[in-house]
Amino acid sequence: MSPKPDLTLRYMTLADVPQVTAIDRLSFDLPWSERSYAYEINESEHSFMVVLEASRELPIAGWRRLLGLNGGTRIERRIVGYGGLWNIGPEAHISTIAVHPQARGRGWGEVLLLAMMRRALALRAVEVVLEVRVSNERAQNLYRKHHFRTVGVKQGYYRNNDEDAYDMRLNIENAAARQQIEASYQALYEQHGFHDSYTRHKPPG
Ligand SMILES: CC(C)(COP(=O)(O)OP(=O)(O)OC[C@H]1O[C@@H](n2cnc3c(N)ncnc32)[C@H](O)[C@@H]1OP(=O)(O)O)[C@@H](O)C(=O)NCCC(=O)NCCS
């Protein structure tokens, strides 16, 4: 990707599933199946899946360039990260979040997390909850940076190696928490200048 691609947050569609599952397999020991994504996107009423897409303008090569088609450039779009949010009753559960390994460390995981937190606010959730492997310090740092607290340990939660999970939570009911999320989202928006149809609009259908 070029240093400053255009970024878009939007709802995940079925057409995104091949790219999303590719990132999933690179990111997790227990990746979800394509069928699971299709269910979350099309069938579940509680699911709010998001992708972060990066686009950049590239010069056209070959005969198209010789003909001068499209002004000599084309737009390349790539999904660089994704996330999943379930909203059941007062809980908004972050079910998954990943950034392509080659795109990590640019603040894009944070963009995805804050987008889901902002969607949780719009859904009037009381609490945002998630599980994270006890060995996954990178992700824990990300959650702590945004004020999640560890409230417990789920023993042997991950079935591939019986690893424990931290149960991390953030209450978003009070005005101070809401303001904090909005301020962090705004700061990221100013930093990255992304387009956002995920937190600004209701899901299609
Ligand atoms: C966790 C993950 C989504 C973070 O995405 P990212 O785009 O690399 O993270 P960002 O650049 O947005 O970093 C945001 C914060 O995360 C933490 N973080 C990110 N990378 C880190 C690293 N290598 N070491 C320690 N902390 C790190 C820091 O708190 C960082 O804030 P800072 O830059 O102010 O220090 C990404 O590492 C990933 O996809 N991991 C594999 C999948 C996964 O573990 N998902 C979480 C499941 S619970």
The ligand as an SDF file (V2000), in Angstrom:
LIG
                    3D

 48 50  0  0  0  0  0  0  0  0999 V2000
   -4.5130   -6.6250   17.6130 C   0  0  0  0  0  0  0  0  0  0  0  0
   -4.4550   -5.9630   16.2470 C   0  0  0  0  0  0  0  0  0  0  0  0
   -5.8770   -5.9140   15.6510 C   0  0  0  0  0  0  0  0  0  0  0  0
   -3.9270   -4.5070   16.4130 C   0  0  0  0  0  0  0  0  0  0  0  0
   -3.9690   -3.8760   15.1520 O   0  0  0  0  0  0  0  0  0  0  0  0
   -2.8290   -2.8280   14.6850 P   0  0  0  0  0  0  0  0  0  0  0  0
   -3.3490   -2.1240   13.4950 O   0  0  0  0  0  0  0  0  0  0  0  0
   -1.5380   -3.5170   14.5650 O   0  0  0  0  0  0  0  0  0  0  0  0
   -2.7570   -1.8950   15.9780 O   0  0  0  0  0  0  0  0  0  0  0  0
   -2.6250   -0.2990   15.9910 P   0  0  0  0  0  0  0  0  0  0  0  0
   -1.5290    0.1420   15.0960 O   0  0  0  0  0  0  0  0  0  0  0  0
   -3.9740    0.2830   15.7860 O   0  0  0  0  0  0  0  0  0  0  0  0
   -2.1530   -0.0890   17.5180 O   0  0  0  0  0  0  0  0  0  0  0  0
   -3.0330    0.3640   18.5010 C   0  0  0  0  0  0  0  0  0  0  0  0
   -2.5200   -0.0060   19.8670 C   0  0  0  0  0  0  0  0  0  0  0  0
   -2.4390   -1.4280   20.0010 O   0  0  0  0  0  0  0  0  0  0  0  0
   -1.3130   -1.7740   20.8150 C   0  0  0  0  0  0  0  0  0  0  0  0
   -0.2990   -2.4490   19.9670 N   0  0  0  0  0  0  0  0  0  0  0  0
   -0.3440   -2.5900   18.6230 C   0  0  0  0  0  0  0  0  0  0  0  0
    0.7470   -3.2850   18.1960 N   0  0  0  0  0  0  0  0  0  0  0  0
    1.4750   -3.5630   19.2860 C   0  0  0  0  0  0  0  0  0  0  0  0
    2.6980   -4.2490   19.4980 C   0  0  0  0  0  0  0  0  0  0  0  0
    3.3770   -4.7790   18.4750 N   0  0  0  0  0  0  0  0  0  0  0  0
    3.1560   -4.3810   20.7580 N   0  0  0  0  0  0  0  0  0  0  0  0
    2.4700   -3.8690   21.8070 C   0  0  0  0  0  0  0  0  0  0  0  0
    1.2910   -3.1940   21.6710 N   0  0  0  0  0  0  0  0  0  0  0  0
    0.8050   -3.0410   20.4340 C   0  0  0  0  0  0  0  0  0  0  0  0
   -0.7560   -0.4480   21.3200 C   0  0  0  0  0  0  0  0  0  0  0  0
   -1.4690   -0.1030   22.4800 O   0  0  0  0  0  0  0  0  0  0  0  0
   -1.1360    0.4830   20.1890 C   0  0  0  0  0  0  0  0  0  0  0  0
   -1.1940    1.8230   20.5770 O   0  0  0  0  0  0  0  0  0  0  0  0
    0.1210    2.7530   20.4460 P   0  0  0  0  0  0  0  0  0  0  0  0
    0.5020    2.7160   19.0050 O   0  0  0  0  0  0  0  0  0  0  0  0
   -0.3530    4.0960   20.8990 O   0  0  0  0  0  0  0  0  0  0  0  0
    1.1590    2.1210   21.3230 O   0  0  0  0  0  0  0  0  0  0  0  0
   -3.4720   -6.7000   15.2940 C   0  0  0  0  0  0  0  0  0  0  0  0
   -2.2310   -6.8540   15.9450 O   0  0  0  0  0  0  0  0  0  0  0  0
   -3.9560   -8.0620   14.8260 C   0  0  0  0  0  0  0  0  0  0  0  0
   -4.6640   -8.2060   13.8340 O   0  0  0  0  0  0  0  0  0  0  0  0
   -3.5450   -9.1230   15.5730 N   0  0  0  0  0  0  0  0  0  0  0  0
   -3.9430  -10.4950   15.2280 C   0  0  0  0  0  0  0  0  0  0  0  0
   -5.3940  -10.7550   15.5240 C   0  0  0  0  0  0  0  0  0  0  0  0
   -5.6930  -10.5330   17.0060 C   0  0  0  0  0  0  0  0  0  0  0  0
   -4.9170  -10.8890   17.8810 O   0  0  0  0  0  0  0  0  0  0  0  0
   -6.8750   -9.9420   17.2740 N   0  0  0  0  0  0  0  0  0  0  0  0
   -7.3330   -9.6890   18.6310 C   0  0  0  0  0  0  0  0  0  0  0  0
   -8.1620  -10.8300   19.0920 C   0  0  0  0  0  0  0  0  0  0  0  0
   -8.7320  -10.6100   20.7570 S   0  0  0  0  0  0  0  0  0  0  0  0
  1  2  1  0
  2  3  1  0
  2  4  1  0
  2 36  1  0
  4  5  1  0
  5  6  1  0
  6  7  2  0
  6  8  1  0
  6  9  1  0
  9 10  1  0
 10 11  2  0
 10 12  1  0
 10 13  1  0
 13 14  1  0
 14 15  1  0
 15 16  1  0
 15 30  1  0
 16 17  1  0
 17 18  1  0
 17 28  1  0
 18 19  1  0
 18 27  1  0
 19 20  2  0
 20 21  1  0
 21 22  1  0
 21 27  2  0
 22 23  1  0
 22 24  2  0
 24 25  1  0
 25 26  2  0
 26 27  1  0
 28 29  1  0
 28 30  1  0
 30 31  1  0
 31 32  1  0
 32 33  2  0
 32 34  1  0
 32 35  1  0
 36 37  1  0
 36 38  1  0
 38 39  2  0
 38 40  1  0
 40 41  1  0
 41 42  1  0
 42 43  1  0
 43 44  2  0
 43 45  1  0
 45 46  1  0
 46 47  1  0
 47 48  1  0
M  END
$$$$
